């Protein structure tokens, strides 16, 4: 199932984190960095490691995908957009996402079945 990234854009490949089971590991390659995210029990809360901002695993609130920093597609990681996360009151925005894949799934449940949009493993390298 393809989703539209943001209004007025073409369909993009991505992952909806709120449809994933806790413990699912997501690998995101951006223009400048590689991130490893682990979905936690609370919606939109992930453990993230990677990039210059997260050399150590850190718990953040995951906002979603943004193209312009103003409009956010909540809970999504979309190829061609930036990831937006919050560490306390600090907003962190990644470089453009080049690929996203689900690396490990603890148990395939109903939330995981529709989490990926697009062909293949949620992104092309």
N, C-alpha and C positions, 0 to 999 in steps of 0.2 A: 504494500500500500504506500503510495507516494503522498507526501504532505507538501503543501506550499510553505516555503521557508518563512516569508513575510509577505504582507499584501503587496501585490504588484510584481512579485518575483516569479521566476520559473520554479518548477518542482525541484526539490533538493533531497539528497540522501541524508538520513539522520537517524538518531535514536532518541526515544522519549524515556527519560530516566524514571519517571513516575510509573511506568509500566513494567519496570524490572524488579525482580526479587532482591531483597536485601542480600548483600554478599556478592552480587554480580560485579565483575571487573570489566571496565571499559578502557580501551586504549585509544587515545586521541593524538593524532599527529597534526601539529599546526605548522604554519609557515616557518616558525622559529624554534619550536620545542616539541617534546613528546610528554604526554601526561598519562598517568594511570589513575583512574577514578574507581573507587569502590562505593557502591550504593549502600547507604546505611538504612536503619529502620525508619527513621523519620523522613517524610516526603521532602524531596529537594535538598537533603543533606547528604554530602558525600565526603569521603576521605580522598584527598588529592595529593599527588606527588608528581613533580616535574616542573620544567620551566625555571626561570630565575627566582620566581616568587615562592616556590614550594620545593626547596631542596630536601626537606623532610616531610613525611606524611602529615597532613594538616586537615582538620575538619572544617569544611566551609559550607555555606548555604549556596546551592547552585541555582542561579536565576534562570539561565537558559541561553538561547541563541540570539545574537543581535547583529544586524548589518551596519547600523549607524550609531549605536550607543544610546539611542532614544527608545526604540521599540524593541521589546524582548518577546520572543516566542517561549513562554515559560516551560521549563523542564526539558527542553530539546537541545541536542547537540546536532548541528547541521553543517554539512560540508559546504564551504564557501562563506560561512558566517563566523563570527567571533563567539567564544564562550564567555559568559559573564557570571562571576562568582562574587560572593561577599564574605570577607573575613572581618567579623565584627562590623564596624561602620565603613570599612574600606572596600570599595568596588575594585575588583580585579578583572581586566578584560584581556583575553588571549589574543594572539595573532590569528589570522584566518585559519580555520580548520581545513586540513587537506584530506584527512581520512578519519574514520571512526569505526571501531570494531569491538564486538563483545568477545573478550578474551576467556572469561570463565563464568559459568553459571552454576550456582549451588544446586538449584532444582528448577526444572522447567515447569512453570505454573502458568495460570491464565494471564497474568500480567506480562510475562515475557513473550508470549506468542505473537503479539502485535507491536512489540517495541521497536522493531526496525522498519524503516521505510526505505524502499529502494532496492536495487538489485544486489546480489552477492551478500557479503558479510557486513552490511551497513556502510560500505564505502569502498572506494577504489584507491589503490596505492599508486 
